[in-house]
Amino acid sequence: MSEQFSLRENDEYITLGQLLKASGLVMSGSEAKALIQNGEVCVNGETETRRGRKLRAKDRVLFDGREIEIVETGAGE
């Protein structure tokens, strides 16, 4: 089962580093950078080494046994 992370209404995307921090998986940008560069994070089933990778709705991030699906915030939410 995956967790969901909602993009803010006016945001088209969130970067991978920002997502790891915003979801509480890491405490700092430098920690996110190190983990991503070490190949410890997957996006849509593939290892991702760029912390600036743009994540959009329907992307899935896997880190430390947790899966996060990016979703759009719908009208009325």
DSSP file (Angstrom, degrees, kcal/mol; ACC not computed):
  #  RESIDUE AA STRUCTURE BP1 BP2  ACC     N-H-->O    O-->H-N    N-H-->O    O-->H-N    TCO  KAPPA ALPHA  PHI   PSI    X-CA   Y-CA   Z-CA
    1    1 A M              0   0    0      0, 0.0    66,-0.4     0, 0.0     2,-0.3   0.000 360.0 360.0 360.0 139.0    0.0    0.0    0.0
    2    2 A S        -     0   0    0     64,-0.1    66,-0.2    66,-0.0     2,-0.2  -0.735 360.0-129.2-107.6 155.3    1.3    3.4   -0.8
    3    3 A E  E     -a   68   0A   0     64,-3.1    66,-2.9    -2,-0.3     2,-0.4  -0.514  26.7-129.3 -86.8 164.5    1.0    6.8    0.9
    4    4 A Q  E     -a   69   0A   0     64,-0.2     2,-0.5    -2,-0.2    66,-0.2  -0.941  14.5-164.2-120.7 144.1   -0.1    9.8   -1.1
    5    5 A F  E     -a   70   0A   0     64,-2.7    66,-2.8    -2,-0.4     2,-0.5  -0.991  17.5-145.1-123.7 121.1    1.5   13.2   -1.4
    6    6 A S  E     -a   71   0A   0     -2,-0.5    66,-0.2    64,-0.2     2,-0.2  -0.727  10.2-132.6 -91.1 129.0   -0.8   15.9   -2.8
    7    7 A L  E     -a   72   0A   0     64,-3.0    66,-0.6    -2,-0.5     7,-0.1  -0.503  35.3-101.8 -69.3 145.4    0.7   18.7   -4.9
    8    8 A R    >   -     0   0    0     -2,-0.2     3,-1.8     5,-0.1    65,-0.1  -0.355  39.4-101.7 -66.2 155.5   -0.5   22.1   -3.9
    9    9 A E  T 3  S+     0   0    0      1,-0.3    -1,-0.1    63,-0.1    -2,-0.1   0.815 119.3  37.1 -51.4 -41.8   -3.2   23.5   -6.2
   10   10 A N  T 3  S+     0   0    0      2,-0.0     2,-0.4     0, 0.0    -1,-0.3   0.444  95.0 103.1 -94.4   0.7   -0.9   25.8   -8.2
   11   11 A D    <   -     0   0    0     -3,-1.8     3,-0.1     1,-0.2    -4,-0.1  -0.703  46.9-170.5 -90.7 132.7    2.1   23.5   -8.4
   12   12 A E  S    S-     0   0    0     -2,-0.4    45,-0.4     1,-0.2     2,-0.3   0.769  73.3  -9.0 -84.4 -30.2    2.8   21.5  -11.5
   13   13 A Y        -     0   0    0     43,-0.1     2,-0.3    41,-0.0    -1,-0.2  -0.953  54.3-140.0-156.7 170.4    5.5   19.5   -9.9
   14   14 A I  E     -E   55   0B   0     41,-1.8    41,-3.1    -2,-0.3     2,-0.1  -0.981  31.5-115.8-134.4 145.4    7.7   18.9   -6.8
   15   15 A T  E  >  -E   54   0B   0     -2,-0.3     4,-2.4    39,-0.2    39,-0.2  -0.444  24.7-115.1 -80.1 159.1   11.4   18.0   -6.9
   16   16 A L  H  > S+     0   0    0     37,-1.6     4,-2.2    35,-0.2    36,-0.2   0.911 116.4  50.0 -59.2 -45.0   12.5   14.6   -5.5
   17   17 A G  H  > S+     0   0    0     34,-2.5     4,-1.7     1,-0.2    -1,-0.2   0.902 110.9  49.7 -61.0 -41.7   14.6   16.3   -2.8
   18   18 A Q  H  > S+     0   0    0     33,-0.4     4,-3.1     1,-0.2     5,-0.2   0.891 109.5  52.2 -64.3 -39.9   11.6   18.5   -1.8
   19   19 A L  H  X S+     0   0    0     -4,-2.4     4,-2.4     2,-0.2     6,-0.3   0.927 106.7  51.7 -63.5 -45.3    9.3   15.5   -1.6
   20   20 A L  H  <>S+     0   0    0     -4,-2.2     5,-1.6     1,-0.2     6,-1.4   0.894 116.1  41.6 -60.2 -39.3   11.7   13.6    0.7
   21   21 A K  H ><5S+     0   0    0     -4,-1.7     3,-1.4     4,-0.2    -2,-0.2   0.942 114.6  49.7 -71.6 -47.8   11.8   16.5    3.1
   22   22 A A  H 3<5S+     0   0    0     -4,-3.1    -2,-0.2     1,-0.3    -1,-0.2   0.807 110.9  50.0 -63.8 -30.8    8.1   17.4    2.9
   23   23 A S  T 3<5S-     0   0    0     -4,-2.4    -1,-0.3    -5,-0.2    -2,-0.2   0.491 113.9-116.8 -88.0  -2.3    7.0   13.9    3.6
   24   24 A G  T < 5S+     0   0    0     -3,-1.4    -3,-0.2    -4,-0.2    -2,-0.1   0.617  79.7 124.1  81.0  12.6    9.3   13.6    6.6
   25   25 A L  S   <S+     0   0    0     -5,-1.6     2,-0.3    -6,-0.3    -4,-0.2   0.775  80.1  22.4 -76.5 -25.4   11.5   10.8    5.1
   26   26 A V        -     0   0    0     -6,-1.4    -2,-0.2    -5,-0.1    -1,-0.1  -0.934  67.5-140.8-135.2 160.8   14.6   12.9    5.6
   27   27 A M  S    S+     0   0    0     -2,-0.3     2,-0.3     1,-0.1    -1,-0.1   0.688  79.6  20.6 -94.8 -20.7   15.5   15.8    7.9
   28   28 A S  S  > S-     0   0    0      1,-0.1     4,-2.1    -8,-0.0     5,-0.1  -0.952  71.3-113.7-147.1 163.2   17.5   18.0    5.5
   29   29 A G  H  > S+     0   0    0     -2,-0.3     4,-2.6     1,-0.2     5,-0.1   0.853 116.5  55.0 -63.9 -35.9   18.3   18.7    1.9
   30   30 A S  H  > S+     0   0    0      2,-0.2     4,-2.1     1,-0.2    -1,-0.2   0.873 107.3  49.8 -68.6 -35.7   21.8   17.5    2.4
   31   31 A E  H  > S+     0   0    0      2,-0.2     4,-2.3     1,-0.2     5,-0.2   0.920 111.8  48.6 -65.7 -43.5   20.6   14.1    3.7
   32   32 A A  H  X S+     0   0    0     -4,-2.1     4,-2.6     1,-0.2     5,-0.2   0.927 110.2  52.2 -60.4 -45.5   18.2   13.9    0.7
   33   33 A K  H  X S+     0   0    0     -4,-2.6     4,-2.7     1,-0.2     5,-0.2   0.925 110.5  47.1 -57.8 -47.2   21.0   14.7   -1.7
   34   34 A A  H  X S+     0   0    0     -4,-2.1     4,-1.7     1,-0.2    -1,-0.2   0.924 113.7  46.8 -63.3 -45.8   23.3   12.0   -0.3
   35   35 A L  H  <>S+     0   0    0     -4,-2.3     5,-2.3     2,-0.2     6,-0.3   0.899 114.8  46.8 -64.3 -41.3   20.6    9.3   -0.3
   36   36 A I  H ><5S+     0   0    0     -4,-2.6     3,-1.8     1,-0.2     5,-0.3   0.942 112.3  48.9 -66.5 -47.7   19.6   10.1   -3.8
   37   37 A Q  H 3<5S+     0   0    0     -4,-2.7    -1,-0.2     1,-0.3    -2,-0.2   0.787 105.9  58.8 -64.6 -26.6   23.1   10.3   -5.2
   38   38 A N  T 3<5S-     0   0    0     -4,-1.7    -1,-0.3    -5,-0.2    -2,-0.2   0.441 117.9-113.5 -80.6   0.5   23.8    6.9   -3.5
   39   39 A G  T < 5S+     0   0    0     -3,-1.8    -3,-0.2     9,-0.2    -2,-0.1   0.780  77.2 131.1  76.5  27.4   21.0    5.3   -5.5
   40   40 A E      < +     0   0    0     -5,-2.3    24,-0.5    -6,-0.1     2,-0.4   0.391  55.1  71.2 -93.4   3.2   18.8    4.6   -2.6
   41   41 A V  E     -B   63   0A   0      7,-0.4     7,-2.8    -5,-0.3     2,-0.4  -0.968  61.8-161.5-125.1 135.3   15.6    6.2   -4.1
   42   42 A C  E     -BC  62  47A   0     20,-2.4    20,-2.6    -2,-0.4     2,-0.5  -0.915   2.2-162.7-114.2 142.5   13.5    4.8   -7.0
   43   43 A V  E >  S-BC  61  46A   0      3,-3.1     3,-1.6    -2,-0.4    18,-0.2  -0.991  79.9 -14.6-122.9 122.9   11.0    6.8   -9.1
   44   44 A N  T 3  S-     0   0    0     16,-3.2    -1,-0.1    -2,-0.5    17,-0.1   0.866 131.8 -50.3  52.2  40.9    8.5    4.8  -11.1
   45   45 A G  T 3  S+     0   0    0     15,-0.3     2,-0.4     1,-0.2    -1,-0.3   0.445 119.5 100.3  84.2   0.8   10.5    1.6  -10.5
   46   46 A E  E <  S-C   43   0A   0     -3,-1.6    -3,-3.1     0, 0.0    -1,-0.2  -0.950  79.3-105.5-123.0 141.5   13.9    3.0  -11.6
   47   47 A T  E     -C   42   0A   0     -2,-0.4     2,-0.4    -5,-0.3    -5,-0.3  -0.388  36.5-158.3 -61.3 133.8   16.8    4.2   -9.5
   48   48 A E        +     0   0    0     -7,-2.8    -7,-0.4    -2,-0.1    -9,-0.2  -0.970  21.3 176.4-120.7 130.3   17.0    8.0   -9.6
   49   49 A T        +     0   0    0     -2,-0.4     2,-0.6   -10,-0.1    -1,-0.1   0.272  57.2  90.6-114.7   8.8   20.2    9.9   -8.8
   50   50 A R    >   -     0   0    0      1,-0.1     3,-1.4   -14,-0.1   -34,-0.2  -0.922  53.7-165.5-108.9 116.3   19.0   13.5   -9.5
   51   51 A R  T 3  S+     0   0    0     -2,-0.6   -34,-2.5     1,-0.3   -33,-0.4   0.731  90.4  60.5 -72.2 -18.4   17.5   15.3   -6.5
   52   52 A G  T 3  S+     0   0    0    -36,-0.2    -1,-0.3   -37,-0.2     2,-0.0   0.347  72.6 137.0 -87.5   6.6   16.1   17.9   -8.9
   53   53 A R    <   -     0   0    0     -3,-1.4   -37,-1.6     1,-0.1     2,-0.5  -0.332  57.5-125.2 -54.8 127.3   14.0   15.3  -10.7
   54   54 A K  E     -E   15   0B   0    -39,-0.2     2,-0.5   -38,-0.1   -39,-0.2  -0.673  23.7-158.6 -82.9 123.3   10.6   16.8  -11.3
   55   55 A L  E     -E   14   0B   0    -41,-3.1   -41,-1.8    -2,-0.5     2,-0.2  -0.870  13.1-179.6-104.2 133.0    7.8   14.7   -9.9
   56   56 A R    >   -     0   0    0     -2,-0.5     3,-2.2   -43,-0.2    14,-0.3  -0.712  42.9 -53.9-123.1 174.4    4.3   15.1  -11.2
   57   57 A A  T 3  S+     0   0    0    -45,-0.4    14,-0.2     1,-0.3    -1,-0.2  -0.187 123.4  22.7 -51.1 138.9    0.9   13.5  -10.6
   58   58 A K  T 3  S+     0   0    0     12,-3.3    -1,-0.3     1,-0.3     2,-0.1   0.241  89.1 129.4  83.9  -7.7    0.9    9.7  -10.8
   59   59 A D    <   -     0   0    0     -3,-2.2    11,-2.8    11,-0.1     2,-0.4  -0.470  46.8-148.4 -70.7 150.4    4.7    9.4  -10.2
   60   60 A R  E     - D   0  69A   0      9,-0.2   -16,-3.2    -2,-0.1     2,-0.4  -0.985   8.3-162.3-125.7 132.9    5.7    6.9   -7.5
   61   61 A V  E     -BD  43  68A   0      7,-2.9     7,-3.0    -2,-0.4     2,-0.5  -0.946   1.7-164.5-116.1 132.1    8.7    7.2   -5.2
   62   62 A L  E     +BD  42  67A   0    -20,-2.6   -20,-2.4    -2,-0.4     2,-0.3  -0.975  20.9 153.1-118.8 124.3   10.1    4.3   -3.3
   63   63 A F  E >   -BD  41  66A   0      3,-2.6     3,-2.3    -2,-0.5   -22,-0.1  -0.963  66.5  -9.8-150.9 130.8   12.5    4.9   -0.4
   64   64 A D  T 3  S-     0   0    0    -24,-0.5     3,-0.1    -2,-0.3   -23,-0.1   0.841 128.0 -51.9  53.9  39.4   13.3    2.9    2.7
   65   65 A G  T 3  S+     0   0    0      1,-0.2     2,-0.4     0, 0.0    -1,-0.3   0.470 115.7 112.4  79.2   1.6   10.4    0.5    2.2
   66   66 A R  E <   - D   0  63A   0     -3,-2.3    -3,-2.6   -64,-0.0     2,-0.5  -0.897  51.2-156.7-110.2 136.9    7.9    3.3    1.8
   67   67 A E  E     - D   0  62A   0     -2,-0.4   -64,-3.1   -66,-0.4     2,-0.5  -0.940   7.1-168.5-112.9 132.8    6.1    4.1   -1.4
   68   68 A I  E     -aD   3  61A   0     -7,-3.0    -7,-2.9    -2,-0.5     2,-0.5  -0.981   6.0-157.1-122.6 127.0    4.7    7.6   -2.1
   69   69 A E  E     -aD   4  60A   0    -66,-2.9   -64,-2.7    -2,-0.5     2,-0.4  -0.882  17.0-132.6-102.1 131.6    2.3    8.3   -4.9
   70   70 A I  E     -a    5   0A   0    -11,-2.8   -12,-3.3    -2,-0.5     2,-0.3  -0.705  31.2-179.1 -82.8 128.9    2.1   11.9   -6.2
   71   71 A V  E     -a    6   0A   0    -66,-2.8   -64,-3.0    -2,-0.4     2,-0.3  -0.923  26.8-117.0-128.1 154.4   -1.5   13.1   -6.6
   72   72 A E  E     -a    7   0A   0     -2,-0.3     2,-0.6   -66,-0.2   -64,-0.1  -0.671  30.7-116.9 -85.7 144.4   -3.1   16.3   -7.7
   73   73 A T        -     0   0    0    -66,-0.6     3,-0.1    -2,-0.3     2,-0.1  -0.731  37.6-145.2 -79.1 119.9   -5.3   18.2   -5.3
   74   74 A G    >   -     0   0    0     -2,-0.6     3,-1.8     1,-0.2     2,-0.1  -0.328  29.3 -75.1 -84.1 167.8   -8.7   18.2   -6.8
   75   75 A A  T 3  S+     0   0    0      1,-0.3    -1,-0.2     2,-0.1     0, 0.0  -0.378 119.0  22.3 -60.1 134.2  -11.3   20.9   -6.6
   76   76 A G  T 3         0   0    0     -3,-0.1    -1,-0.3    -2,-0.1    -2,-0.0   0.398 360.0 360.0  89.3  -2.2  -13.0   21.0   -3.2
   77   77 A E    <         0   0    0     -3,-1.8    -2,-0.1     0, 0.0    -3,-0.0   0.459 360.0 360.0 -90.4 360.0  -10.1   19.3   -1.3
